[in-house]
Amino acid sequence: MTDAVGLYQVKLLVQVGDGHLAGAPTLELALLVNAPTGHITGTAHITQALPPPYGSIEFPVSGVLHHTGFGHDTKLVALTGEYVVSVPPPAIGSYLAHFSAALALDGAWNGVGSYAYGNHTIPHAKVTKAA
């Protein structure tokens, strides 16, 4: 679907390297983009090879889309969100952890980006448009 007008959906996959690095987290984004305003809402899903319940986090995100508009147009995407982290036993409780992402994408929604969640930062990740 074109991203010129209206509201449209984009699914992105953000991976470290070529996506075959054992134990590396994978970020899946399902986003709704409002083309006239550049506002983005959606969900983020981070998976990693960790024992349950730590291997999967899903939470809402929001952000903005900007176009550079210089010759070869680059889409700049900034996202933020929060998710609940439960403290492992014997402690009791939970807290909100922050998520942020910055992506630089071409016209086909492929490119590079980085994201941070909790105390993890993933730089120079490969971004591809998912089917």
C-alpha positions as a Markdown table, in Angstrom:
| # | Residue | x | y | z |
|---|---|---|---|---|
| 1 | Met | 0.0 | 0.0 | 0.0 |
| 2 | Thr | 1.2 | 3.5 | -0.8 |
| 3 | Asp | 2.3 | 5.7 | 2.0 |
| 4 | Ala | 1.3 | 8.9 | 0.3 |
| 5 | Val | -2.1 | 9.6 | 1.8 |
| 6 | Gly | -4.4 | 8.3 | 4.6 |
| 7 | Leu | -3.8 | 5.7 | 7.2 |
| 8 | Tyr | -1.7 | 2.6 | 6.4 |
| 9 | Gln | -0.1 | -0.3 | 8.1 |
| 10 | Val | 3.6 | -1.2 | 8.1 |
| 11 | Lys | 5.3 | -4.2 | 9.6 |
| 12 | Leu | 9.0 | -4.1 | 10.3 |
| 13 | Leu | 11.6 | -6.6 | 11.5 |
| 14 | Val | 14.7 | -5.2 | 13.3 |
| 15 | Gln | 17.6 | -7.6 | 13.7 |
| 16 | Val | 21.2 | -7.6 | 14.8 |
| 17 | Gly | 23.4 | -8.4 | 11.8 |
| 18 | Asp | 21.8 | -10.8 | 9.4 |
| 19 | Gly | 19.4 | -12.1 | 12.0 |
| 20 | His | 21.3 | -15.3 | 12.6 |
| 21 | Leu | 23.3 | -14.3 | 15.7 |
| 22 | Ala | 22.4 | -16.8 | 18.4 |
| 23 | Gly | 20.8 | -15.2 | 21.4 |
| 24 | Ala | 20.4 | -11.7 | 19.8 |
| 25 | Pro | 17.1 | -10.0 | 20.4 |
| 26 | Thr | 14.7 | -9.5 | 17.5 |
| 27 | Leu | 12.2 | -6.6 | 17.4 |
| 28 | Glu | 9.0 | -6.8 | 15.4 |
| 29 | Leu | 7.0 | -3.7 | 14.8 |
| 30 | Ala | 3.3 | -3.6 | 13.7 |
| 31 | Leu | 2.6 | 0.1 | 13.0 |
| 32 | Leu | -0.2 | 2.3 | 11.8 |
| 33 | Val | 1.0 | 5.5 | 10.1 |
| 34 | Asn | -1.2 | 8.5 | 9.7 |
| 35 | Ala | 0.3 | 10.0 | 6.5 |
| 36 | Pro | -1.0 | 13.6 | 6.8 |
| 37 | Thr | 0.2 | 14.1 | 10.4 |
| 38 | Gly | 3.2 | 11.6 | 10.5 |
| 39 | His | 1.8 | 10.2 | 13.8 |
| 40 | Ile | 2.6 | 6.5 | 14.4 |
| 41 | Thr | 0.9 | 4.0 | 16.8 |
| 42 | Gly | 1.3 | 0.3 | 17.1 |
| 43 | Thr | 2.9 | -2.6 | 19.0 |
| 44 | Ala | 6.4 | -3.8 | 19.5 |
| 45 | His | 7.4 | -7.4 | 20.2 |
| 46 | Ile | 10.9 | -8.2 | 21.4 |
| 47 | Thr | 11.9 | -11.8 | 21.4 |
| 48 | Gln | 15.2 | -13.3 | 22.7 |
| 49 | Ala | 16.4 | -16.8 | 23.5 |
| 50 | Leu | 16.0 | -16.5 | 27.3 |
| 51 | Pro | 14.2 | -18.8 | 29.7 |
| 52 | Pro | 10.5 | -18.0 | 30.4 |
| 53 | Pro | 9.1 | -15.6 | 31.3 |
| 54 | Tyr | 11.9 | -13.4 | 30.0 |
| 55 | Gly | 12.1 | -14.3 | 26.3 |
| 56 | Ser | 9.2 | -12.3 | 25.0 |
| 57 | Ile | 8.0 | -8.7 | 25.6 |
| 58 | Glu | 5.0 | -7.1 | 23.8 |
| 59 | Phe | 3.9 | -3.5 | 24.4 |
| 60 | Pro | 2.3 | -0.5 | 22.7 |
| 61 | Val | 4.5 | 2.2 | 21.0 |
| 62 | Ser | 3.9 | 5.6 | 19.5 |
| 63 | Gly | 6.0 | 8.1 | 17.7 |
| 64 | Val | 6.5 | 10.2 | 14.6 |
| 65 | Leu | 7.6 | 9.8 | 11.0 |
| 66 | His | 9.5 | 12.6 | 9.3 |
| 67 | His | 10.8 | 12.7 | 5.7 |
| 68 | Thr | 14.1 | 14.3 | 4.9 |
| 69 | Gly | 12.9 | 15.4 | 1.5 |
| 70 | Phe | 16.5 | 15.9 | 0.2 |
| 71 | Gly | 17.0 | 14.2 | -3.2 |
| 72 | His | 16.7 | 10.6 | -2.1 |
| 73 | Asp | 14.0 | 10.8 | 0.5 |
| 74 | Thr | 14.8 | 9.1 | 3.8 |
| 75 | Lys | 12.1 | 8.3 | 6.4 |
| 76 | Leu | 13.1 | 9.0 | 9.9 |
| 77 | Val | 11.1 | 7.1 | 12.5 |
| 78 | Ala | 11.2 | 7.8 | 16.3 |
| 79 | Leu | 9.3 | 5.5 | 18.6 |
| 80 | Thr | 8.8 | 5.3 | 22.4 |
| 81 | Gly | 6.9 | 3.0 | 24.7 |
| 82 | Glu | 6.8 | 1.3 | 28.1 |
| 83 | Tyr | 6.4 | -2.2 | 29.4 |
| 84 | Val | 6.0 | -3.9 | 32.7 |
| 85 | Val | 8.9 | -5.8 | 34.2 |
| 86 | Ser | 8.2 | -8.2 | 37.1 |
| 87 | Val | 10.9 | -8.5 | 39.7 |
| 88 | Pro | 12.2 | -12.1 | 40.1 |
| 89 | Pro | 11.6 | -13.9 | 43.4 |
| 90 | Pro | 12.2 | -13.6 | 46.2 |
| 91 | Ala | 11.5 | -9.9 | 45.7 |
| 92 | Ile | 8.0 | -8.8 | 45.1 |
| 93 | Gly | 6.8 | -6.1 | 42.7 |
| 94 | Ser | 7.1 | -4.8 | 39.2 |
| 95 | Tyr | 8.1 | -1.5 | 37.4 |
| 96 | Leu | 7.7 | 0.2 | 34.1 |
| 97 | Ala | 10.7 | 0.0 | 31.8 |
| 98 | His | 11.2 | 2.4 | 28.9 |
| 99 | Phe | 11.7 | 1.6 | 25.2 |
| 100 | Ser | 12.9 | 3.9 | 22.4 |
| 101 | Ala | 13.8 | 3.4 | 18.8 |
| 102 | Ala | 15.3 | 5.5 | 16.0 |
| 103 | Leu | 15.1 | 4.2 | 12.4 |
| 104 | Ala | 16.4 | 5.6 | 9.1 |
| 105 | Leu | 14.5 | 4.0 | 6.2 |
| 106 | Asp | 14.4 | 4.2 | 2.4 |
| 107 | Gly | 11.2 | 4.4 | 0.3 |
| 108 | Ala | 10.7 | 0.6 | 0.6 |
| 109 | Trp | 10.9 | 0.8 | 4.5 |
| 110 | Asn | 14.3 | -0.9 | 4.6 |
| 111 | Gly | 17.3 | 0.6 | 6.4 |
| 112 | Val | 19.1 | 0.8 | 9.7 |
| 113 | Gly | 18.2 | 1.7 | 13.3 |
| 114 | Ser | 18.9 | 1.4 | 16.9 |
| 115 | Tyr | 16.7 | 0.7 | 19.9 |
| 116 | Ala | 17.0 | 0.6 | 23.7 |
| 117 | Tyr | 14.8 | -1.2 | 26.2 |
| 118 | Gly | 15.5 | -1.6 | 29.9 |
| 119 | Asn | 19.2 | -1.6 | 30.3 |
| 120 | His | 19.9 | -3.0 | 26.8 |
| 121 | Thr | 20.9 | -0.9 | 23.8 |
| 122 | Ile | 20.9 | -2.4 | 20.3 |
| 123 | Pro | 22.9 | -0.2 | 17.8 |
| 124 | His | 23.3 | -0.6 | 14.1 |
| 125 | Ala | 20.4 | -3.0 | 13.6 |
| 126 | Lys | 19.2 | -4.0 | 10.1 |
| 127 | Val | 15.5 | -3.0 | 9.4 |
| 128 | Thr | 13.5 | -4.8 | 6.8 |
| 129 | Lys | 9.8 | -4.5 | 5.8 |
| 130 | Ala | 8.0 | -7.7 | 6.8 |
| 131 | Ala | 5.3 | -9.2 | 4.6 |
